[in-house]
């Protein structure tokens, strides 16, 4: 049971940041609290990714701890954050920090993601890392509270689907 009854934190995850942020902003408009998880990466992780090197589970551990801490500190209803919670074990770590968390997995074609990442040259993660993120990705499992949406839909449609599902998920 959540230490904060009635409070659910929403988490977007997917293979890379480029569209998660856009969707986080759209879904989170009704929320006063949102975070881009990439902002919490330690400098060493940013350097490593900037060099085209994939992060290991060990590299991600302090980052996931920071995201989990943020989630715990910002447990207000509708708090939104976005990050690449690619593996079940990563999501388990976040659930341990924030038991009421729910996940919205934005999924889609790797070629589209690579194209979108290429279009954002100022971000530290290069397009060369997209394939490794897809190789690492473990989709939501049946026992995880979450929904998977196709990210290649209009943002308004995704927001509507997410909000509709969230209304059902948080009422349970």
C-alpha positions in Angstrom: 0.0 0.0 0.0 1.2 3.5 -0.8 2.5 5.6 2.1 0.5 8.4 0.5 -3.1 7.0 0.2 -4.9 8.4 -2.9 -1.7 9.8 -4.4 -0.6 8.3 -7.6 2.6 9.3 -9.4 2.6 8.9 -13.2 5.7 7.8 -15.0 6.3 7.9 -18.7 9.0 5.6 -20.0 10.2 4.6 -23.4 13.4 4.2 -25.2 14.6 7.8 -25.4 13.8 11.2 -24.1 12.8 13.1 -27.3 9.1 12.4 -27.3 8.7 11.5 -23.7 9.3 15.1 -22.7 6.7 16.4 -25.2 4.2 13.9 -23.9 5.1 14.5 -20.3 4.4 18.1 -20.8 1.1 17.5 -22.5 -0.2 14.8 -20.0 1.2 16.8 -17.1 -0.5 20.1 -17.9 -3.0 19.4 -15.1 -0.1 18.6 -12.8 1.9 21.3 -11.1 4.8 18.8 -10.6 6.8 17.3 -13.4 10.4 16.3 -14.1 12.5 15.2 -17.0 14.4 12.3 -15.5 17.5 12.9 -17.7 18.1 16.1 -15.7 19.1 13.8 -12.7 21.8 11.8 -14.5 25.2 12.1 -12.8 27.8 13.9 -14.9 29.6 10.7 -15.4 26.5 9.2 -17.1 26.1 12.2 -19.3 29.8 12.0 -20.3 29.5 8.3 -21.0 26.4 8.7 -23.2 27.9 11.7 -25.0 30.7 9.4 -26.0 28.3 6.9 -27.5 28.7 4.4 -24.7 25.7 2.6 -23.2 25.0 2.8 -19.5 25.3 -0.3 -17.4 22.9 -1.3 -14.7 25.5 -0.1 -12.2 25.7 3.3 -14.0 21.9 3.6 -13.8 21.7 2.7 -10.1 22.5 6.2 -8.6 20.3 7.9 -11.3 17.4 5.6 -10.5 17.9 6.4 -6.8 17.7 10.1 -7.6 14.6 9.7 -9.7 13.1 7.5 -6.9 14.0 10.2 -4.3 12.3 12.9 -6.5 9.2 10.7 -6.8 9.1 10.2 -3.0 9.5 14.0 -2.4 6.9 14.9 -5.0 4.2 12.4 -4.3 1.3 14.8 -5.0 -1.5 13.5 -7.1 -0.7 13.7 -10.8 3.1 14.2 -10.4 4.7 13.3 -13.7 8.2 12.3 -14.6 9.7 10.9 -17.8 12.7 8.6 -18.1 14.0 5.4 -19.7 12.8 2.9 -17.1 13.8 0.2 -19.7 14.0 -2.9 -17.5 11.6 -4.4 -15.0 14.3 -4.2 -12.3 14.6 -0.4 -12.9 10.8 0.0 -12.6 10.9 -2.2 -9.4 13.5 0.2 -8.0 11.2 3.1 -8.7 8.2 1.3 -7.3 10.2 0.6 -4.1 10.6 4.4 -3.7 7.1 5.3 -4.7 4.7 2.4 -4.3 1.7 4.1 -5.9 3.5 4.7 -9.2 1.9 3.8 -12.6 3.7 3.6 -15.9 2.9 4.8 -19.4 5.2 3.1 -21.9 5.5 5.1 -25.1 6.5 2.4 -27.6 7.1 2.4 -31.3 9.3 1.7 -34.3 13.1 2.1 -33.6 13.6 3.8 -37.0 11.2 6.6 -36.0 13.0 7.1 -32.7 16.4 7.1 -34.4 15.1 9.8 -36.8 13.7 11.9 -33.9 16.9 11.6 -31.9 18.9 12.7 -34.9 16.8 15.8 -35.1 17.8 16.9 -31.6 21.5 17.6 -31.9 21.8 19.4 -28.6 20.9 16.4 -26.4 23.8 14.4 -24.9 22.5 11.0 -26.1 23.5 10.4 -29.7 21.4 8.4 -32.2 23.9 5.6 -32.1 22.6 4.6 -28.6 19.0 4.0 -29.7 19.6 0.4 -30.8 21.1 -0.5 -27.4 18.1 1.0 -25.6 15.8 -1.2 -27.7 17.9 -4.2 -27.0 17.7 -3.5 -23.2 13.9 -2.7 -23.2 11.7 -5.0 -21.3 8.0 -4.1 -22.0 5.6 -3.7 -19.1 4.6 -7.1 -17.7 1.0 -8.1 -16.9 1.5 -7.6 -13.2 2.8 -4.0 -13.6 0.3 -1.2 -13.4 0.7 0.5 -16.7 -0.4 1.0 -20.2 1.6 0.9 -23.5 0.8 3.5 -26.1 2.1 3.9 -29.7 4.1 7.1 -29.6 3.6 7.7 -33.4 0.1 9.0 -32.7 -0.9 12.6 -32.5 0.1 14.0 -29.1 -3.5 15.0 -28.4 -4.7 11.4 -29.0 -1.9 10.1 -26.7 -2.8 12.6 -24.0 -6.5 11.6 -24.2 -5.7 7.9 -24.0 -3.3 8.4 -21.1 -5.7 10.6 -19.1 -8.6 8.2 -19.8 -6.5 5.2 -18.6 -5.2 7.2 -15.6 -8.8 8.0 -14.6 -9.5 4.2 -14.6 -6.2 3.2 -13.0 -6.3 5.7 -10.1 -9.9 5.0 -9.4 -9.1 1.3 -8.6 
